[in-house]
Amino acid sequence: MPDLVPVETLTFEKALAELEQIVGRLERGDVPLAESIAIYERGEALKNHCAKLLGEAEARVEKIRLNADGRATGTEPLYVP
């Protein structure tokens, strides 16, 4: 594989785009076994990195609290069940 940028330095968008390329290559099945294993491992690292970045972003999202009149009274963390 060519020189790869360390996964932890990639933005969410770049990591996701690379992950999509890897999935496409593996689905086509035209990659030699040794390379398939290497890119699968890279894909797993990219998936984990994307999940971490997404979790961090979700933790930063806040929802606006409204009073009975519909006026904003502040914010609170947005919890996604």
Protein Blocks (a to p, Z undefined) as FASTA:
>chain_A
ZZdddfklpcfklmmmmmmmmmmmmmnopacfklmmmmmmmmmmmmmmmmmmmmmmmmmp
ccddddfkopafbdcddddZZ
